[in-house]
């Protein structure tokens, strides 16, 4: 069996580290060719010494000497800078690029990888939120698959494999509801950074955990589902499912509904994306249906959690508005994590930015770059 050569972009984050756990458990199937990180030089060095890839890239150029010196006894090429990541993913020996970078930063490398003929295991949902039409068109033109890593989109993908696209009537995205599902509006105004980072079910990175608490993550997943599966947003329903056992469902034109179930462990969808169309045996925990006999569902409250509404409005307007949504969200999440803004004020700033930013109906790549810059500037001005 020829080993698949992996490029893991964002290897020091939650998805990146769990992808490496999957690789470690399946050394006969997968090999790491490229590892990249933004700032976490120490962990990148540790990963590189364990997996000995051909290349590593540290985006923060100031940390390049540290990484280079730490790995000089190994046959590993060490590069630095964001341009180096975009270039490295094009190497002909790479089979799959796992895009686990955070936020807007994943857009350029993903475009570069698709153009170079690489399959994409997509964990960076913001890439499709910002430029879904561009990315999906490039994937079709280059005949490259985009395999979802998000648990919800992996669930949808598994439900529709073997089905005709025209038979899908509705997608049902499940959401845990986050740590504040039962909070009142008054309580939400007072939540702290520490409280928001305590997700009830999933172990995730800092930014996505805040997005989950505000339901922005579910809004992003709705937009991602629209592009991945060619589904009108009106046919994508979000349902709060606090137990996180059903990862998502698909309803078909005959009234049948398929659901994909599993324990809340990201290694399951990561492994499926890397091995598709095969399934690999593993020792991960299984669902105990006798213990999971109380599966509940609720309607999301977009009054208390307006970010979900804003996401539907952004994709409804189309053009560059989802890019505006993402840029504003990245700014306010960073501000919240630095205790510069309240949890509820994040949504207010995002909505203001959406009303002030320039609208481009048919954006090209340069328009996305300009939109991202403009929306961030507006958001930061509103925080002063």
MOFEN-V927777 format. One record per residue. N is the residue number from 1. RES is the residue in three letters. BURIAL is b if it has 16 or more other ideal C-beta (glycine too) atoms within 10 Angstrom, else e. Layout:
# MOFEN-V927777
N,RES,BURIAL
N,RES,BURIAL
This chain:
# MOFEN-V927777
1,UNK,e
2,UNK,e
3,UNK,e
4,UNK,b
5,UNK,b
6,UNK,b
7,UNK,b
8,UNK,b
9,UNK,b
10,UNK,b
11,UNK,b
12,UNK,b
13,UNK,b
14,UNK,b
15,UNK,b
16,UNK,b
17,UNK,b
18,UNK,b
19,UNK,b
20,UNK,b
21,UNK,e
22,UNK,b
23,UNK,b
24,UNK,e
25,UNK,e
26,UNK,b
27,UNK,e
28,UNK,e
29,UNK,b
30,UNK,b
31,UNK,b
32,UNK,b
33,UNK,b
34,UNK,b
35,UNK,b
36,UNK,b
37,UNK,b
38,UNK,b
39,UNK,e
40,UNK,b
41,UNK,b
42,UNK,e
43,UNK,b
44,UNK,b
45,UNK,b
46,UNK,e
47,UNK,b
48,UNK,b
49,UNK,e
50,UNK,e
51,UNK,b
52,UNK,e
53,UNK,b
54,UNK,b
55,UNK,b
56,UNK,b
57,UNK,b
58,UNK,b
59,UNK,b
60,UNK,b
61,UNK,e
62,UNK,e
63,UNK,b
64,UNK,b
65,UNK,e
66,UNK,e
67,UNK,b
68,UNK,b
69,UNK,e
70,UNK,b
71,UNK,b
72,UNK,e
73,UNK,e
74,UNK,e
75,UNK,e
76,UNK,b
77,UNK,e
78,UNK,b
79,UNK,b
80,UNK,b
81,UNK,e
82,UNK,b
83,UNK,e
84,UNK,b
85,UNK,b
86,UNK,b
87,UNK,e
88,UNK,b
89,UNK,b
90,UNK,b
91,UNK,b
92,UNK,e
93,UNK,e
94,UNK,b
95,UNK,b
96,UNK,b
97,UNK,b
98,UNK,b
99,UNK,b
100,UNK,b
101,UNK,b
102,UNK,b
103,UNK,b
104,UNK,b
105,UNK,b
106,UNK,b
107,UNK,b
108,UNK,b
109,UNK,b
110,UNK,b
111,UNK,b
112,UNK,b
113,UNK,b
114,UNK,b
115,UNK,e
116,UNK,b
117,UNK,e
118,UNK,b
119,UNK,b
120,UNK,b
121,UNK,b
122,UNK,b
123,UNK,b
124,UNK,b
125,UNK,b
126,UNK,b
127,UNK,b
128,UNK,b
129,UNK,b
130,UNK,b
131,UNK,b
132,UNK,b
133,UNK,e
134,UNK,b
135,UNK,b
136,UNK,b
137,UNK,e
138,UNK,b
139,UNK,b
140,UNK,e
141,UNK,e
142,UNK,e
143,UNK,e
144,UNK,b
145,UNK,e
146,UNK,b
147,UNK,b
148,UNK,b
149,UNK,b
150,UNK,b
151,UNK,b
152,UNK,b
153,UNK,b
154,UNK,b
155,UNK,b
156,UNK,b
157,UNK,b
158,UNK,b
159,UNK,b
160,UNK,b
161,UNK,e
162,UNK,e
163,UNK,e
164,UNK,e
165,UNK,e
166,UNK,e
167,UNK,e
168,UNK,b
169,UNK,e
170,UNK,b
171,UNK,b
172,UNK,b
173,UNK,b
174,UNK,b
175,UNK,b
176,UNK,b
177,UNK,b
178,UNK,b
179,UNK,b
180,UNK,b
181,UNK,b
182,UNK,e
183,UNK,b
184,UNK,e
185,UNK,e
186,UNK,e
187,UNK,e
188,UNK,b
189,UNK,e
190,UNK,e
191,UNK,b
192,UNK,e
193,UNK,e
194,UNK,e
195,UNK,e
196,UNK,b
197,UNK,e
198,UNK,e
199,UNK,b
200,UNK,b
201,UNK,b
202,UNK,b
203,UNK,e
204,UNK,b
205,UNK,b
206,UNK,b
207,UNK,b
208,UNK,b
209,UNK,b
210,UNK,b
211,UNK,b
212,UNK,b
213,UNK,b
214,UNK,b
215,UNK,b
216,UNK,b
217,UNK,b
218,UNK,b
219,UNK,b
220,UNK,b
221,UNK,b
222,UNK,b
223,UNK,b
224,UNK,b
225,UNK,b
226,UNK,b
227,UNK,b
228,UNK,b
229,UNK,b
230,UNK,e
231,UNK,b
232,UNK,e
233,UNK,b
234,UNK,e
235,UNK,e
236,UNK,b
237,UNK,b
238,UNK,b
239,UNK,b
240,UNK,b
241,UNK,b
242,UNK,b
243,UNK,e
244,UNK,b
245,UNK,b
246,UNK,b
247,UNK,b
248,UNK,b
249,UNK,b
250,UNK,b
251,UNK,b
252,UNK,b
253,UNK,e
254,UNK,e
255,UNK,e
256,UNK,e
257,UNK,e
258,UNK,b
259,UNK,b
260,UNK,b
261,UNK,e
262,UNK,b
263,UNK,b
264,UNK,b
265,UNK,b
266,UNK,b
267,UNK,b
268,UNK,b
269,UNK,b
270,UNK,b
271,UNK,b
272,UNK,b
273,UNK,b
274,UNK,b
275,UNK,b
276,UNK,b
277,UNK,e
278,UNK,e
279,UNK,e
280,UNK,e
281,UNK,e
282,UNK,e
283,UNK,e
284,UNK,e
285,UNK,e
286,UNK,e
287,UNK,e
288,UNK,e
289,UNK,e
290,UNK,e
291,UNK,e
292,UNK,e
293,UNK,e
294,UNK,e
295,UNK,e
296,UNK,e
297,UNK,e
298,UNK,e
299,UNK,e
300,UNK,b
301,UNK,e
302,UNK,b
303,UNK,e
304,UNK,b
305,UNK,b
306,UNK,b
307,UNK,b
308,UNK,b
309,UNK,b
310,UNK,b
311,UNK,b
312,UNK,b
313,UNK,b
314,UNK,b
315,UNK,b
316,UNK,e
317,UNK,e
318,UNK,e
319,UNK,b
320,UNK,b
321,UNK,b
322,UNK,b
323,UNK,b
324,UNK,b
325,UNK,b
326,UNK,b
327,UNK,b
328,UNK,b
329,UNK,b
330,UNK,b
331,UNK,b
332,UNK,b
333,UNK,b
334,UNK,b
335,UNK,b
336,UNK,b
337,UNK,b
338,UNK,e
339,UNK,e
340,UNK,e
341,UNK,b
342,UNK,e
343,UNK,b
344,UNK,b
345,UNK,b
346,UNK,b
347,UNK,b
348,UNK,e
349,UNK,b
350,UNK,b
351,UNK,b
352,UNK,e
353,UNK,b
354,UNK,b
355,UNK,e
356,UNK,e
357,UNK,b
358,UNK,e
359,UNK,e
360,UNK,b
361,UNK,e
362,UNK,e
363,UNK,b
364,UNK,e
365,UNK,e
366,UNK,e
367,UNK,b
368,UNK,b
369,UNK,e
370,UNK,b
371,UNK,b
372,UNK,b
373,UNK,e
374,UNK,b
375,UNK,b
376,UNK,b
377,UNK,e
378,UNK,b
379,UNK,b
380,UNK,b
381,UNK,e
382,UNK,b
383,UNK,e
384,UNK,e
